[in-house]
C-alpha cells in the first residue's frame, strides 16, 4: 500500500482485481503517462476514503493479498 496525490495505491489479489475495479473510485494504477503498473495494482481515489470503514476495506484487500503471497 502507498499514498500519493491524495489517492491510495493498493496491491490486491489478481483473481479479485476485476471485482475491485467495479467499485467507485477504483481504477488500474499507472506510473507515468499511461504505463500500467500491472495486474493487481489499483489506485483508489481519495473520494472513496472518506470514512474509517472505507479505508479499512482497502487495507483488508491489501492484507488479503499479502497473506496469500507470504505463505
Beta strands, then each sheet from edge to edge (+ up, - down):
strand 1: 2-4
strand 2: 7-11
strand 3: 26-28
strand 4: 30-31
strand 5: 35-36
strand 6: 41-45
sheet 1: 1+ 2- 6+ 3-
sheet 2: 4+ 5-
end
